[in-house]
């Protein structure tokens, strides 16, 4: 080959080589390693949507490729995400100092930017995530200054969140009117939720009271100590139930009091639950710190994970140990689902009468809470939205006391529109969704792989697939007639991929059709000392071998089956032509010549 021709070939191949190098310089990981890869690339496994949006998916290999340029953008995102996650603690501290009521406009702007940043991360929109993250970091110092400037303002409990219809009553003699988020509750004001509604009251010290459905409560006292910023609060639970989470400051100061049914409690607990039914039976459960409960002439102290029952006109029962939390049979706290249905299973808790499962759109379970009760150890959740949902479980004992909360689990619902891949070994020729293989045997063992947990059909009939997606089946090729097999794979989201396997028998007469540049007399080649050239049409990708003397020459047919080769002649030596069978991988003789 001349230098000019070599240069031409190099220039033609250069873009391909550069492209291959660019791909090889990227970061490749399997789909099952998505969470770990997100942690490595952006320092946050919960930002996996950003990594997926920045990646090129290799469907056949079930893996992702992050290019060098995408990695650079992800590093920028990682730096910003680290700052945003670090400053979440600053925002939490400002909330405890009253940011949501003292600087409502600045707080709304800051929290909205953070929520928009988190939503952009969930949506995989890296541009919006960067923009909203910068907006959050910019507005946070402004919020901090506003909170400090207004900390001496007098405010009361605030309706922070609500789901459904929530009513408010001003004073003991006021009329019930619809309440909206942002309404303030002073002393003697009351709040009422309906059968399908709930509310969240926030206090300036960061304490929060979650009002369950069908509940009525009265703010008997709500005063702010302007020096140490403690809130002297007294909540009266008339009927229904509530779950309170007190700030550390409120817990230590003991300035939060609860009136429920015929009992009074001084709360030094970070979290407690109270319930009053129509028969004036009061149930109290304490999950952290202590609660000093008084009813009649008796006073008892509930320690961590203890509860009591107070009947009308009776003293509180001795403290009862609360049931431990059931745990889902998941390997972690997060799970990704691609369907709108999910089966929950959990470990049994002895002495449980029934299990309670709560699902919410918020991690603190302050909004859109759906509650399920069952005595079994499983529950099927249906019609899951295409959004993140949070779960927690409790076990209830024979007294009806609510046990400890399980860890908070997160369901990441992601619509799956990508059909499962199908990979089949040793089918070298692909045209669209058809793979072709050439055969000489009467039976073939076909092996391949598809997406784990996928369902696979062969010509409409199911075949076995191992848990890791591998499959194998045999094909009979009697009379070596051409055969087409259709494989159909279905994933759990009911996406489908079809792949046709075409098996073509190799015909000897076709391989024998060779054209030489020298004279051919039967089985004799007359070379006259000139290099012999031969070409023909076989089958795509088939390998042919020419053995002449002590030398072997080989050629591989192109995608159309064409091939060509040159052989240096050796007088009075035999020349054999053979091919490699694609199924047995053995060389099979085609013809033998004698060279003159």
N, C-alpha and C positions, 0 to 999 in steps of 0.2 A: 504494500500500500504506500502511495507517495506521501511526502510530507504535507503537500497541499490538501490531499484528501483527509489525512489524519487531523489537520487543523479544522477542516470543515466539520468532521464528526464531533470533535471536542466542543466546537461552538454550538452545535445543535444540542449536545447533551448537557451543556453547562446549566441552562435554566432548570433542567430536571434535577441535576446534582445539587444545585443550590437549594431547590425546594425540599429535596430529601434531607439536606443538612438542617434546614430550618425546622422541619418536623422533628428530626432527631434531637434538636436542641431544646425541644419542649419538655414538659413534665407530664408523664403518662401515669394514670392510676385506674384501677378497676372500679366499676360502679359500686361494688360492696365496700370500697374503701373511702366513700365520699365524705363521711364525717371526719375521718382521720386526715384526709387530704385537705379539707377545709381548715382544720386546726393548724396544719403545717403551712398552708399558703397564706391564710389571712388571720391566723391566730385566734379563730373563733369558729367552732364546729357548728354553731347555730346559723352561721352565714353561708351555709352550703348552697343556697339558691344563687348567690353571687358567683360562686365557683362554677356551677353548672351553666349559668348564662355566659360565662367567659370562656367556656371550654368547647372544643369540637368533639362531638360524640362519635365514637367508632362502634356502630351498632353491631357489626358482625363479631367483634371481639368483646363487646359489652364493657368498653372502657372509655375514658376521656383523655383528651390531649389539651394541655394548656401551653399555648405558644409563648415564645420569649417576650413578645410585645404585650400579650395578655398578662404575663407574670409581672411585668413592670407596673401595669395599671393596678393589679391586685396588691402589689406592695404599697402603692399610694393609698389604696382603700384600707389595707391592714393598719397602716400608721394612724389613719383617721379613726378607724373603728376602735383601736386601742384607746385613743384619747376619749372617744365618746363613751365607751364602757367604763373607763376610769371616772369620768365626770358624772356618771349616773349616781354615784354615791354622794356627790356634791348636791345634785338635785334632790336626792332623798333627804339629806340634812336640811335643805331649805324648806322642804315640805313639812318636816317636823317643826321648823321654826315659823310655820304659818304661811308659806309662800302661796298656797292655793286660795287663801282668803285675804291676806294682806296685800298681795300684788297680783290680783287676779288676771289682769291684762297681760302683764309680763310673764306670769306663770303659764298662761294659756299659749302664748307665743312660743315659749321655750319647750313646753311639753308637746305641743303640736309638731314642732320641728323634730323632736326626738321620735315621736310616733311616726311621722312621715319618713324619717330615716329608717326606722325599723321596718315599716311597710315596704319601702323601696328595696330593702335587703330581702324580705320575704318574696317580693315580686322579681328579684334578680335584676333590678334596674340600678346598675352601678353608678350611672351619671347622677340620678336623683339621690342615691344614697350619699354620694360625696357632697352634693349641694346642700341637702338637708342636714347632714352631719356638721358641716361648717356653720350653717345657720344656728344650730343648737349650741355649738361652742361659742359663737359670737354673742348670743342672747343670754347665756348663763350668767356672766358677770353683771349684766344689767339687772337681771332678776335678783341677784344677791344684794346689790345696792338698794333696790327698791324695798326688799324685805326689811333690811336694817333700818331704813328711813321711816318705815311705817309701823314698827313693832309695838308702838305704844297705843295703837288704835284698839278700840274696844269692839270685839266681834263675838259672835256666839257660834254654836254648832251650825254647820252648813250642809245642805243636801248636795253631796258631791256627785253621786251617780244614782240613776234609777232605771228600772225596767218596768214598763207598763204604767198603769195609773196609780199615782201616789197622792194622797190628800194631806192637807196641813190645816191645823186649827190654831188660831192665835189666841192665847189665853185660855183660862178654864171655861169661859162662857162663850167663846167664839164659835162661829159656824165652820163646818168642814168645807174647804175649798181645794180645788186642784193645786198641786204644788209642782214647781219646776226646779230643775237643776240650778243651783246657785242661791236658792232661798235660804234665809238664816232663821235659826230657831233659838229664841230667847227663853228665859225661864217661863215655865207653865205652858209653853207651846207643845203641841202634840203632832205625831206623825202616824199615818195609817196606810197600810198596803192592802191590795186586794188579793184574791185567791191566786192570781197569776202575775203578781208584781212584787218587786222588792226594791229596797233603797239602801243607800250608804250614807251615814252621817259622819262628817269629819270634824275633828276638834283641832284647835290651833297647835296643840302640842304633838300632833301626828297620830293621836288615837283615832280609831275607826270603829264604828258600830254598824254591822250589817244587819238590816232589818229583813227578816224572812217574809214570805207571802203570808197573808191573812194575819197580820200582826198590828197591834196598836201599842204605841209607847209614848210616854210623856217626858219632856225635858224638865225635870223638877228644879234643877239648878244648873247654871252654866256661867261661871265667873272666871275671869282671867287675872292671874297675879302678874301685874305689869313688871315686877322686878325679876322674878325667876321664871316667868312665862309658864307656870303650871296652871292647869285648868281644874277648877273645883267643880266636878260634874256629878250629877245625880240623875240616873235614868230610871224611870218607873215602867216596868213591863206589865201592861194590863192583860194582854192575851197574845198568844202566838209565841214566837221564838226569835232569838237574836244571837249573833256570834260577835263577840267584841275582841279587838286586838288593840291593846293599850301600848302607848309608847313607853320606853324605858323610864322616862321621867315621871310619867303618871304612875307607873308600877311602883317605883321607889318611894314616891311621895305619899301614896295611899289616899289621894284626893278624889278618886273615882268611887262612887257608891252606886249600888244597884238595889232597887226595890222590885221584888218579883213575888206576886201573890201575897202570902202572909209572911214573907221573909225579907230581911234586910242584910246586905252584904257589903263589907268594906273590901275592896279589891286591890290586891297587890300581885296581880297576875298579868302576864303578858297576853294571855288568851283564855277566854272562858265562854261557855255556852249556857243559855238559860231558856227555859220553856215554861209557859203557863197555859193550861188547858181550861176549858169551860167549867170543869168541876173544881177549879181552884187548886189543882195539883201542880206543884212547882218542882221542876227538875233543874238541878245545877250541876255542871261539869267543869272542872278546872284542869287546864292543860299545862300551866306554867306558873311558878311562884305560889302564892297562897291566896285563899279567900276566907274571910272570917264571916260565917253565916249565923245570923240570929233569927230565931223564930220562937214565939212565946217567951219562956224564961231561959231557954237553952241557947248556948253558943258553941258552935263547933268550928274547927279549922280544916279546910280542905287543902291538902298538899297537892303537889303535881300529880296529874292523872288520877284524881279522886273525884267522886261525885256524891250527891245526896238528893233525897226526895223529901219534900215538905208538903204534907197533906193539910187541908184547910183546918185551922185550929189546933194543929199538932206541932210537936217539936221536930226538928230535922232528924232524919235517920242518921246513925253513925256513918262516917265516911265509907264509901264503897270504892274498891279499886276498879277503875275503868278498864274496858277491854282494850287490848293492843290493836294496832291498825292492821287490817288485811293488806296484802301486797299482791300486785298483779304479777303474773308469771311472765314477766318481760325481763330481758337481759339488761336493759337500761331504762332510763326515765323517758326516753323519746322513742317514738315509732313513726315511720312514714307509711301511709296507706294510700292506695290508688283507687279504692272503691268507696262507695258511700255507706258501706256496712262494715262493722268491726265487731268481732266476738271477744269479750273480756273474760278472763278466767283468773281466779285469785286463790291463794292458799287459805284453808279453813282456819277460823279462830274459835277455839273451844268456848262453849257457853253462850254462843251468839244466837239470838232469836231471829234477827234479820240483818241484812247488810244494806247499807245506803251508799249509793254512787252519785256523786255530783259532777256535772260537766258544765263548764263556763267558757265564755270567750275571753275572760280576764284571769290572769294568774292569781289574783287575790279573791276570786269568786264573788266579785261585787256586782256583776251584771250578767244578764242572759244565762241564769243558772237553771239547768234542768236536773231534777232530782228523781232517782229511780230507787225502788226498794225491792228486795228479793230475799228469799230464804235459801236460794241455791248458790252455787259457787261459780256461776257464769251469767253473763248478760250480753245480749246482742244489741249493739247500738246501730240504729238505722238512720238513713237520710243525713249522713254527716255532710256539713257544708264544706265548700272548698276553701276553708280557713283553718287557722290553728285553733285547737280546742284544748282545754286543760281538764284533767280528771283528778279526783281524790276519792277515797273510800273510807267508810267508818263501819264499825261493828256495834250494834245496839244490843244491850243485855235485857234481861227479863224486867228490869225497872224502866226500860225505855231510855236509859242514859246513853248519850252519844259518846262512843269511844274516841280514842285518839285518831287524828287524821293520818292517813297514809301519806307517803311522799306525793308531791304533785307531779303527775305524769302529763306529758305533752303529746298530742296527736298532730302530726304534720300531714295534712291532707293535700296531696298533689295529684291533679288530674294526669293520668298516663295516656298519652295519645301515640306513643311509640310502640309499634308492633314488636314482638320478640324476635330476636335473631335466630337464624338456623345456619349452622356450619356443618358441612359434610366433608369428610376427609377423602382425598384422592379423586376428586372430580375437577380436573385442571381447567376445563374450558367453560367459561361463563358468558352467557348472552342474556342480559336482562335477568329475569327470575328463573332461568333454566341453566342447570349445570349438566355438562356432558362428560361421559367417561367411555373409553373404548375397552373392549374385553375380548378375551379368547377362551375363557373358561365357561362352564355351564352353570356355575354357582358363584355368587359374590357375597361377601360379608361387608355390609355397609355400616360405617360408624360415624357418629356426629355428635353435636352438642347444641342445645338450645338454652333459653333462659331458665334458671332454676324455678321450679314449681309451675312451669308451663305445661299445658296439655298438648299432646302431639298426635296427629292423625296421619295414617298412611293410606292414601286412596280412600279416605273417609272412615277408616277403621282405626280405633285407638291402639297405640303401641306404648310399651313401658318406657318411662323416663326416670332415671335415678334422681335423687334429691338435688344433686349438683348439676342436673340438666343433660347428662350424657345418655345416649341411646345407641342401639345396635339392632340390626335385623338382617336376614339373609334374603337374597333374591335368586330365583331359579331362572336360567336362560336356556332352556331347552330349545334345540334347533337353532340357537344363536340368532334369534330374531330380535329386531330393535324393540326396546321396552321403555316406557315412560311411567315414572312413579311420581305422584304428587304428595308432598308433605305439607301439612297445615299445622301451624303452631298458634296457640291461644294463650295469652297471659291472663293474670287474675283480673285485669281491667277489661278483659274480653277483646283486646286488640288482636288482630289476626295477620299472619304472614304466610303466604303460599310460596313454595319452592318446588320446581319440577326437576326431577332427576332423569336424564336421558342416557340410556345405556345402548351403545352401538357395537355390534360384533365386528371384529376385524376380519376382512376378506383377504385371503392369500393372493388371489388373482390381481387385486388392486396394488398390492405391494410389489408384485412382479413386473409391473409396468414401469420400466426404467429406460431412460434414453442416454446412450453413450456418445461421446465425440469420436470414438474409434470404431473400426469395423467389428461386427459381432457375427460370428459363425456358430450358430447353435449355442454351445456352452463355452466357446473360445473367444477371447478378446485379443484382437491384433493391435498392439499399441505402437509398434515401430519405434519404441524408445521415447515417445512423446507422453507427457503427463495426461492421464485419463481423467476426464470429467464426466460426471453422471448426475442426472437430476430426475425427479419424479414427483408424484402426488400420492402421499400416504394418508395419515390421519393427523389432525392438529396435536402438536406437542409430543408426537411419537418419536422415540429415539431409535436411530438406525446405526449399525456398526458394519464396517468393511474391514475384514482382516486379510492382509496380504503379506505373505512372508512372516516376518517377526514384528510387523507394525499393524496397529489398529487405528482406523479413522472412524470418527463418529459425526453424525449430523442429527439435528432435531428439527422436525417439521414445524413450520410456522402455524399461525392461527387458521390458515386455510388448508393446511396439510402439505404445502409445498416444501421441498428440500433440495439441496444440491451439495456436491462434495467433489474434491479433487484428490486423485490417488497417484503416487509415484509408481510407475510400472517396474516390476521385477520379472524378467523373462523366465519362462518355464516354471513359474510359481502359481499355485492356486490362489483364488480370491473368493472368500465367502461373504455373503451378505446376510445379516440377521437383524432382528429388531427385539427390543425389550418389551415384553408383555406388561402392560400397565397393571394387571391384576396379580400375576404371579411374580413379577419382577425378575423373571428368568429370560435369557436370550433364546429366541426361537429362530432356527435357520430358515432363510427364504430361498437362497439359491447359491450354487457353487460354480465358479468360472475357472478356466485355465488361461493364463496370460502368456502370449507369445511376444 
